Amino acid sequence: ISAFQVYIIQVSVGNHQWTVKHRYSDFHDLHEKLVSEKKIDKNLLPPKKIIGKNSKSLVEKRQKELEIYLQTLLLKFPVTAPKVLSHFLHFHLYVS
Protein backbone atom coordinates (compact mmCIF):
# COMPACT_ATOMS: atom_id res chain seq x y z
CA ILE A 1 0.00 0.00 0.00
CA SER A 2 1.38 3.39 -0.97
CA ALA A 3 1.84 6.16 1.57
CA PHE A 4 -0.69 8.30 -0.27
CA GLN A 5 -3.65 7.85 -2.60
CA VAL A 6 -3.90 9.44 -6.04
CA TYR A 7 -7.44 10.07 -7.24
CA ILE A 8 -8.11 9.77 -10.97
CA ILE A 9 -10.91 12.10 -11.99
CA GLN A 10 -12.67 12.15 -15.36
CA VAL A 11 -13.29 15.72 -16.58
CA SER A 12 -15.83 16.54 -19.30
CA VAL A 13 -16.40 19.93 -20.86
CA GLY A 14 -18.54 20.02 -23.97
CA ASN A 15 -17.18 17.37 -26.33
CA HIS A 16 -13.80 17.30 -24.58
CA GLN A 17 -13.02 14.60 -22.02
CA TRP A 18 -9.79 13.92 -20.14
CA THR A 19 -8.39 12.59 -16.89
CA VAL A 20 -6.62 14.43 -14.07
CA LYS A 21 -4.74 12.79 -11.21
CA HIS A 22 -4.43 14.47 -7.83
CA ARG A 23 -3.73 13.60 -4.22
CA TYR A 24 -6.24 14.62 -1.56
CA SER A 25 -3.75 17.29 -0.42
CA ASP A 26 -3.99 18.86 -3.90
CA PHE A 27 -7.77 19.08 -3.52
CA HIS A 28 -7.28 20.59 -0.06
CA ASP A 29 -4.87 23.23 -1.41
CA LEU A 30 -7.28 24.09 -4.23
CA HIS A 31 -10.14 24.33 -1.76
CA GLU A 32 -8.23 26.65 0.58
CA LYS A 33 -7.50 29.02 -2.32
CA LEU A 34 -11.11 28.99 -3.51
CA VAL A 35 -12.45 29.60 -0.01
CA SER A 36 -10.19 32.64 0.45
CA GLU A 37 -10.42 34.03 -3.11
CA LYS A 38 -13.96 33.11 -4.18
CA LYS A 39 -15.71 32.71 -0.81
CA ILE A 40 -17.01 29.21 -1.57
CA ASP A 41 -18.46 27.16 1.29
CA LYS A 42 -15.58 25.84 3.40
CA ASN A 43 -17.58 22.67 4.13
CA LEU A 44 -17.91 21.76 0.44
CA LEU A 45 -14.75 19.61 0.35
CA PRO A 46 -15.20 16.09 1.77
CA PRO A 47 -13.34 15.87 5.10
CA LYS A 48 -9.92 14.30 5.45
CA LYS A 49 -10.13 10.89 7.10
CA ILE A 50 -7.18 9.32 8.88
CA ILE A 51 -8.40 5.87 9.95
CA GLY A 52 -8.45 3.34 7.12
CA LYS A 53 -7.61 6.04 4.60
CA ASN A 54 -6.27 3.55 2.07
CA SER A 55 -9.04 0.96 2.39
CA LYS A 56 -10.59 0.18 -0.98
CA SER A 57 -14.12 1.16 0.09
CA LEU A 58 -12.98 4.50 1.54
CA VAL A 59 -10.91 5.28 -1.56
CA GLU A 60 -13.91 4.56 -3.83
CA LYS A 61 -16.25 6.63 -1.63
CA ARG A 62 -13.84 9.57 -1.51
CA GLN A 63 -13.28 9.32 -5.29
CA LYS A 64 -17.03 9.81 -5.82
CA GLU A 65 -17.16 12.64 -3.26
CA LEU A 66 -14.26 14.43 -4.95
CA GLU A 67 -15.92 14.07 -8.36
CA ILE A 68 -19.10 15.61 -6.91
CA TYR A 69 -16.99 18.37 -5.34
CA LEU A 70 -15.49 19.27 -8.73
CA GLN A 71 -18.88 19.08 -10.48
CA THR A 72 -20.29 21.43 -7.83
CA LEU A 73 -17.43 23.88 -8.39
CA LEU A 74 -18.01 23.86 -12.15
CA LEU A 75 -21.71 24.57 -11.57
CA LYS A 76 -20.78 27.51 -9.33
CA PHE A 77 -18.61 28.99 -12.09
CA PRO A 78 -20.58 28.18 -15.28
CA VAL A 79 -19.04 30.85 -17.52
CA THR A 80 -15.44 31.21 -16.40
CA ALA A 81 -13.75 28.97 -13.87
CA PRO A 82 -11.29 30.67 -11.51
CA LYS A 83 -7.69 30.40 -12.72
CA VAL A 84 -6.70 28.09 -9.86
CA LEU A 85 -9.55 25.68 -10.72
CA SER A 86 -8.80 25.82 -14.46
CA HIS A 87 -5.18 24.96 -13.77
CA PHE A 88 -6.15 22.14 -11.38
CA LEU A 89 -8.37 20.62 -14.09
CA HIS A 90 -5.70 21.17 -16.78
CA PHE A 91 -8.07 23.25 -18.95
CA HIS A 92 -5.05 24.89 -20.55
CA LEU A 93 -4.05 21.54 -22.08
CA TYR A 94 -7.42 20.53 -23.47
CA VAL A 95 -9.79 23.42 -24.06
CA SER A 96 -8.98 26.12 -26.57
Phi and psi in radians as a Rosetta constraint file:
Dihedral C 1 N 2 CA 2 C 2 CIRCULARHARMONIC -1.272 0.35
Dihedral N 2 CA 2 C 2 N 3 CIRCULARHARMONIC 2.829 0.35
Dihedral C 2 N 3 CA 3 C 3 CIRCULARHARMONIC -1.268 0.35
Dihedral N 3 CA 3 C 3 N 4 CIRCULARHARMONIC -0.338 0.35
Dihedral C 3 N 4 CA 4 C 4 CIRCULARHARMONIC -2.525 0.35
Dihedral N 4 CA 4 C 4 N 5 CIRCULARHARMONIC 2.780 0.35
Dihedral C 4 N 5 CA 5 C 5 CIRCULARHARMONIC -1.845 0.35
Dihedral N 5 CA 5 C 5 N 6 CIRCULARHARMONIC 2.354 0.35
Dihedral C 5 N 6 CA 6 C 6 CIRCULARHARMONIC -1.838 0.35
Dihedral N 6 CA 6 C 6 N 7 CIRCULARHARMONIC 2.241 0.35
Dihedral C 6 N 7 CA 7 C 7 CIRCULARHARMONIC -1.708 0.35
Dihedral N 7 CA 7 C 7 N 8 CIRCULARHARMONIC 2.278 0.35
Dihedral C 7 N 8 CA 8 C 8 CIRCULARHARMONIC -1.791 0.35
Dihedral N 8 CA 8 C 8 N 9 CIRCULARHARMONIC 2.022 0.35
Dihedral C 8 N 9 CA 9 C 9 CIRCULARHARMONIC -2.019 0.35
Dihedral N 9 CA 9 C 9 N 10 CIRCULARHARMONIC 2.277 0.35
Dihedral C 9 N 10 CA 10 C 10 CIRCULARHARMONIC -1.476 0.35
Dihedral N 10 CA 10 C 10 N 11 CIRCULARHARMONIC 2.215 0.35
Dihedral C 10 N 11 CA 11 C 11 CIRCULARHARMONIC -1.986 0.35
Dihedral N 11 CA 11 C 11 N 12 CIRCULARHARMONIC 2.327 0.35
Dihedral C 11 N 12 CA 12 C 12 CIRCULARHARMONIC -2.267 0.35
Dihedral N 12 CA 12 C 12 N 13 CIRCULARHARMONIC 2.216 0.35
Dihedral C 12 N 13 CA 13 C 13 CIRCULARHARMONIC -2.388 0.35
Dihedral N 13 CA 13 C 13 N 14 CIRCULARHARMONIC 1.985 0.35
Dihedral C 13 N 14 CA 14 C 14 CIRCULARHARMONIC 1.043 0.35
Dihedral N 14 CA 14 C 14 N 15 CIRCULARHARMONIC -2.225 0.35
Dihedral C 14 N 15 CA 15 C 15 CIRCULARHARMONIC -1.570 0.35
Dihedral N 15 CA 15 C 15 N 16 CIRCULARHARMONIC -0.023 0.35
Dihedral C 15 N 16 CA 16 C 16 CIRCULARHARMONIC -1.582 0.35
Dihedral N 16 CA 16 C 16 N 17 CIRCULARHARMONIC 2.427 0.35
Dihedral C 16 N 17 CA 17 C 17 CIRCULARHARMONIC -2.497 0.35
Dihedral N 17 CA 17 C 17 N 18 CIRCULARHARMONIC 2.363 0.35
Dihedral C 17 N 18 CA 18 C 18 CIRCULARHARMONIC -2.691 0.35
Dihedral N 18 CA 18 C 18 N 19 CIRCULARHARMONIC 3.090 0.35
Dihedral C 18 N 19 CA 19 C 19 CIRCULARHARMONIC -2.099 0.35
Dihedral N 19 CA 19 C 19 N 20 CIRCULARHARMONIC 2.408 0.35
Dihedral C 19 N 20 CA 20 C 20 CIRCULARHARMONIC -2.093 0.35
Dihedral N 20 CA 20 C 20 N 21 CIRCULARHARMONIC 2.615 0.35
Dihedral C 20 N 21 CA 21 C 21 CIRCULARHARMONIC -2.173 0.35
Dihedral N 21 CA 21 C 21 N 22 CIRCULARHARMONIC 2.174 0.35
Dihedral C 21 N 22 CA 22 C 22 CIRCULARHARMONIC -2.516 0.35
Dihedral N 22 CA 22 C 22 N 23 CIRCULARHARMONIC 2.613 0.35
Dihedral C 22 N 23 CA 23 C 23 CIRCULARHARMONIC -1.413 0.35
Dihedral N 23 CA 23 C 23 N 24 CIRCULARHARMONIC 2.838 0.35
Dihedral C 23 N 24 CA 24 C 24 CIRCULARHARMONIC -1.020 0.35
Dihedral N 24 CA 24 C 24 N 25 CIRCULARHARMONIC -0.667 0.35
Dihedral C 24 N 25 CA 25 C 25 CIRCULARHARMONIC -1.055 0.35
Dihedral N 25 CA 25 C 25 N 26 CIRCULARHARMONIC -0.548 0.35
Dihedral C 25 N 26 CA 26 C 26 CIRCULARHARMONIC -1.146 0.35
Dihedral N 26 CA 26 C 26 N 27 CIRCULARHARMONIC -0.742 0.35
Dihedral C 26 N 27 CA 27 C 27 CIRCULARHARMONIC -1.080 0.35
Dihedral N 27 CA 27 C 27 N 28 CIRCULARHARMONIC -0.737 0.35
Dihedral C 27 N 28 CA 28 C 28 CIRCULARHARMONIC -1.078 0.35
Dihedral N 28 CA 28 C 28 N 29 CIRCULARHARMONIC -0.780 0.35
Dihedral C 28 N 29 CA 29 C 29 CIRCULARHARMONIC -1.092 0.35
Dihedral N 29 CA 29 C 29 N 30 CIRCULARHARMONIC -0.777 0.35
Dihedral C 29 N 30 CA 30 C 30 CIRCULARHARMONIC -1.002 0.35
Dihedral N 30 CA 30 C 30 N 31 CIRCULARHARMONIC -0.833 0.35
Dihedral C 30 N 31 CA 31 C 31 CIRCULARHARMONIC -1.057 0.35
Dihedral N 31 CA 31 C 31 N 32 CIRCULARHARMONIC -0.778 0.35
Dihedral C 31 N 32 CA 32 C 32 CIRCULARHARMONIC -1.024 0.35
Dihedral N 32 CA 32 C 32 N 33 CIRCULARHARMONIC -0.738 0.35
Dihedral C 32 N 33 CA 33 C 33 CIRCULARHARMONIC -1.142 0.35
Dihedral N 33 CA 33 C 33 N 34 CIRCULARHARMONIC -0.738 0.35
Dihedral C 33 N 34 CA 34 C 34 CIRCULARHARMONIC -1.209 0.35
Dihedral N 34 CA 34 C 34 N 35 CIRCULARHARMONIC -0.607 0.35
Dihedral C 34 N 35 CA 35 C 35 CIRCULARHARMONIC -1.123 0.35
Dihedral N 35 CA 35 C 35 N 36 CIRCULARHARMONIC -0.777 0.35
Dihedral C 35 N 36 CA 36 C 36 CIRCULARHARMONIC -1.332 0.35
Dihedral N 36 CA 36 C 36 N 37 CIRCULARHARMONIC -0.676 0.35
Dihedral C 36 N 37 CA 37 C 37 CIRCULARHARMONIC -1.510 0.35
Dihedral N 37 CA 37 C 37 N 38 CIRCULARHARMONIC -0.652 0.35
Dihedral C 37 N 38 CA 38 C 38 CIRCULARHARMONIC -2.009 0.35
Dihedral N 38 CA 38 C 38 N 39 CIRCULARHARMONIC 0.029 0.35
Dihedral C 38 N 39 CA 39 C 39 CIRCULARHARMONIC 1.001 0.35
Dihedral N 39 CA 39 C 39 N 40 CIRCULARHARMONIC 0.641 0.35
Dihedral C 39 N 40 CA 40 C 40 CIRCULARHARMONIC -1.327 0.35
Dihedral N 40 CA 40 C 40 N 41 CIRCULARHARMONIC 2.821 0.35
Dihedral C 40 N 41 CA 41 C 41 CIRCULARHARMONIC -1.046 0.35
Dihedral N 41 CA 41 C 41 N 42 CIRCULARHARMONIC 2.136 0.35
Dihedral C 41 N 42 CA 42 C 42 CIRCULARHARMONIC -1.176 0.35
Dihedral N 42 CA 42 C 42 N 43 CIRCULARHARMONIC -0.293 0.35
Dihedral C 42 N 43 CA 43 C 43 CIRCULARHARMONIC -1.585 0.35
Dihedral N 43 CA 43 C 43 N 44 CIRCULARHARMONIC 0.071 0.35
Dihedral C 43 N 44 CA 44 C 44 CIRCULARHARMONIC -1.188 0.35
Dihedral N 44 CA 44 C 44 N 45 CIRCULARHARMONIC -0.639 0.35
Dihedral C 44 N 45 CA 45 C 45 CIRCULARHARMONIC -1.304 0.35
Dihedral N 45 CA 45 C 45 N 46 CIRCULARHARMONIC 2.315 0.35
Dihedral C 45 N 46 CA 46 C 46 CIRCULARHARMONIC -0.993 0.35
Dihedral N 46 CA 46 C 46 N 47 CIRCULARHARMONIC 2.477 0.35
Dihedral C 46 N 47 CA 47 C 47 CIRCULARHARMONIC -1.188 0.35
Dihedral N 47 CA 47 C 47 N 48 CIRCULARHARMONIC 2.705 0.35
Dihedral C 47 N 48 CA 48 C 48 CIRCULARHARMONIC -1.344 0.35
Dihedral N 48 CA 48 C 48 N 49 CIRCULARHARMONIC 2.334 0.35
Dihedral C 48 N 49 CA 49 C 49 CIRCULARHARMONIC -2.034 0.35
Dihedral N 49 CA 49 C 49 N 50 CIRCULARHARMONIC 2.378 0.35
Dihedral C 49 N 50 CA 50 C 50 CIRCULARHARMONIC -1.677 0.35
Dihedral N 50 CA 50 C 50 N 51 CIRCULARHARMONIC -0.843 0.35
Dihedral C 50 N 51 CA 51 C 51 CIRCULARHARMONIC -1.261 0.35
Dihedral N 51 CA 51 C 51 N 52 CIRCULARHARMONIC 2.212 0.35
Dihedral C 51 N 52 CA 52 C 52 CIRCULARHARMONIC 1.126 0.35
Dihedral N 52 CA 52 C 52 N 53 CIRCULARHARMONIC 0.518 0.35
Dihedral C 52 N 53 CA 53 C 53 CIRCULARHARMONIC -1.112 0.35
Dihedral N 53 CA 53 C 53 N 54 CIRCULARHARMONIC -0.374 0.35
Dihedral C 53 N 54 CA 54 C 54 CIRCULARHARMONIC -1.823 0.35
Dihedral N 54 CA 54 C 54 N 55 CIRCULARHARMONIC 0.160 0.35
Dihedral C 54 N 55 CA 55 C 55 CIRCULARHARMONIC -1.166 0.35
Dihedral N 55 CA 55 C 55 N 56 CIRCULARHARMONIC 2.515 0.35
Dihedral C 55 N 56 CA 56 C 56 CIRCULARHARMONIC -0.982 0.35
Dihedral N 56 CA 56 C 56 N 57 CIRCULARHARMONIC -0.756 0.35
Dihedral C 56 N 57 CA 57 C 57 CIRCULARHARMONIC -1.163 0.35
Dihedral N 57 CA 57 C 57 N 58 CIRCULARHARMONIC -0.689 0.35
Dihedral C 57 N 58 CA 58 C 58 CIRCULARHARMONIC -1.184 0.35
Dihedral N 58 CA 58 C 58 N 59 CIRCULARHARMONIC -0.716 0.35
Dihedral C 58 N 59 CA 59 C 59 CIRCULARHARMONIC -1.066 0.35
Dihedral N 59 CA 59 C 59 N 60 CIRCULARHARMONIC -0.780 0.35
Dihedral C 59 N 60 CA 60 C 60 CIRCULARHARMONIC -1.128 0.35
Dihedral N 60 CA 60 C 60 N 61 CIRCULARHARMONIC -0.736 0.35
Dihedral C 60 N 61 CA 61 C 61 CIRCULARHARMONIC -1.117 0.35
Dihedral N 61 CA 61 C 61 N 62 CIRCULARHARMONIC -0.804 0.35
Dihedral C 61 N 62 CA 62 C 62 CIRCULARHARMONIC -1.146 0.35
Dihedral N 62 CA 62 C 62 N 63 CIRCULARHARMONIC -0.652 0.35
Dihedral C 62 N 63 CA 63 C 63 CIRCULARHARMONIC -0.967 0.35
Dihedral N 63 CA 63 C 63 N 64 CIRCULARHARMONIC -0.835 0.35
Dihedral C 63 N 64 CA 64 C 64 CIRCULARHARMONIC -1.121 0.35
Dihedral N 64 CA 64 C 64 N 65 CIRCULARHARMONIC -0.738 0.35
Dihedral C 64 N 65 CA 65 C 65 CIRCULARHARMONIC -1.101 0.35
Dihedral N 65 CA 65 C 65 N 66 CIRCULARHARMONIC -0.685 0.35
Dihedral C 65 N 66 CA 66 C 66 CIRCULARHARMONIC -1.234 0.35
Dihedral N 66 CA 66 C 66 N 67 CIRCULARHARMONIC -0.604 0.35
Dihedral C 66 N 67 CA 67 C 67 CIRCULARHARMONIC -1.108 0.35
Dihedral N 67 CA 67 C 67 N 68 CIRCULARHARMONIC -0.772 0.35
Dihedral C 67 N 68 CA 68 C 68 CIRCULARHARMONIC -1.095 0.35
Dihedral N 68 CA 68 C 68 N 69 CIRCULARHARMONIC -0.719 0.35
Dihedral C 68 N 69 CA 69 C 69 CIRCULARHARMONIC -0.987 0.35
Dihedral N 69 CA 69 C 69 N 70 CIRCULARHARMONIC -0.849 0.35
Dihedral C 69 N 70 CA 70 C 70 CIRCULARHARMONIC -1.170 0.35
Dihedral N 70 CA 70 C 70 N 71 CIRCULARHARMONIC -0.688 0.35
Dihedral C 70 N 71 CA 71 C 71 CIRCULARHARMONIC -1.069 0.35
Dihedral N 71 CA 71 C 71 N 72 CIRCULARHARMONIC -0.717 0.35
Dihedral C 71 N 72 CA 72 C 72 CIRCULARHARMONIC -1.100 0.35
Dihedral N 72 CA 72 C 72 N 73 CIRCULARHARMONIC -0.735 0.35
Dihedral C 72 N 73 CA 73 C 73 CIRCULARHARMONIC -1.090 0.35
Dihedral N 73 CA 73 C 73 N 74 CIRCULARHARMONIC -0.751 0.35
Dihedral C 73 N 74 CA 74 C 74 CIRCULARHARMONIC -1.136 0.35
Dihedral N 74 CA 74 C 74 N 75 CIRCULARHARMONIC -0.570 0.35
Dihedral C 74 N 75 CA 75 C 75 CIRCULARHARMONIC -1.215 0.35
Dihedral N 75 CA 75 C 75 N 76 CIRCULARHARMONIC -0.570 0.35
Dihedral C 75 N 76 CA 76 C 76 CIRCULARHARMONIC -1.239 0.35
Dihedral N 76 CA 76 C 76 N 77 CIRCULARHARMONIC -0.463 0.35
Dihedral C 76 N 77 CA 77 C 77 CIRCULARHARMONIC -2.177 0.35
Dihedral N 77 CA 77 C 77 N 78 CIRCULARHARMONIC 1.197 0.35
Dihedral C 77 N 78 CA 78 C 78 CIRCULARHARMONIC -1.203 0.35
Dihedral N 78 CA 78 C 78 N 79 CIRCULARHARMONIC -0.479 0.35
Dihedral C 78 N 79 CA 79 C 79 CIRCULARHARMONIC -1.634 0.35
Dihedral N 79 CA 79 C 79 N 80 CIRCULARHARMONIC -0.963 0.35
Dihedral C 79 N 80 CA 80 C 80 CIRCULARHARMONIC -2.363 0.35
Dihedral N 80 CA 80 C 80 N 81 CIRCULARHARMONIC 2.052 0.35
Dihedral C 80 N 81 CA 81 C 81 CIRCULARHARMONIC -1.287 0.35
Dihedral N 81 CA 81 C 81 N 82 CIRCULARHARMONIC 2.531 0.35
Dihedral C 81 N 82 CA 82 C 82 CIRCULARHARMONIC -0.999 0.35
Dihedral N 82 CA 82 C 82 N 83 CIRCULARHARMONIC 2.606 0.35
Dihedral C 82 N 83 CA 83 C 83 CIRCULARHARMONIC -0.932 0.35
Dihedral N 83 CA 83 C 83 N 84 CIRCULARHARMONIC -0.731 0.35
Dihedral C 83 N 84 CA 84 C 84 CIRCULARHARMONIC -1.125 0.35
Dihedral N 84 CA 84 C 84 N 85 CIRCULARHARMONIC -0.638 0.35
Dihedral C 84 N 85 CA 85 C 85 CIRCULARHARMONIC -1.269 0.35
Dihedral N 85 CA 85 C 85 N 86 CIRCULARHARMONIC -0.745 0.35
Dihedral C 85 N 86 CA 86 C 86 CIRCULARHARMONIC -1.020 0.35
Dihedral N 86 CA 86 C 86 N 87 CIRCULARHARMONIC -0.754 0.35
Dihedral C 86 N 87 CA 87 C 87 CIRCULARHARMONIC -1.146 0.35
Dihedral N 87 CA 87 C 87 N 88 CIRCULARHARMONIC -0.762 0.35
Dihedral C 87 N 88 CA 88 C 88 CIRCULARHARMONIC -1.007 0.35
Dihedral N 88 CA 88 C 88 N 89 CIRCULARHARMONIC -0.677 0.35
Dihedral C 88 N 89 CA 89 C 89 CIRCULARHARMONIC -1.570 0.35
Dihedral N 89 CA 89 C 89 N 90 CIRCULARHARMONIC 0.033 0.35
Dihedral C 89 N 90 CA 90 C 90 CIRCULARHARMONIC 1.100 0.35
Dihedral N 90 CA 90 C 90 N 91 CIRCULARHARMONIC 0.554 0.35
Dihedral C 90 N 91 CA 91 C 91 CIRCULARHARMONIC -0.932 0.35
Dihedral N 91 CA 91 C 91 N 92 CIRCULARHARMONIC -0.662 0.35
Dihedral C 91 N 92 CA 92 C 92 CIRCULARHARMONIC -1.073 0.35
Dihedral N 92 CA 92 C 92 N 93 CIRCULARHARMONIC -0.359 0.35
Dihedral C 92 N 93 CA 93 C 93 CIRCULARHARMONIC -1.553 0.35
Dihedral N 93 CA 93 C 93 N 94 CIRCULARHARMONIC -0.422 0.35
Dihedral C 93 N 94 CA 94 C 94 CIRCULARHARMONIC -2.114 0.35
Dihedral N 94 CA 94 C 94 N 95 CIRCULARHARMONIC -0.451 0.35
Dihedral C 94 N 95 CA 95 C 95 CIRCULARHARMONIC -1.987 0.35
Dihedral N 95 CA 95 C 95 N 96 CIRCULARHARMONIC 2.210 0.35
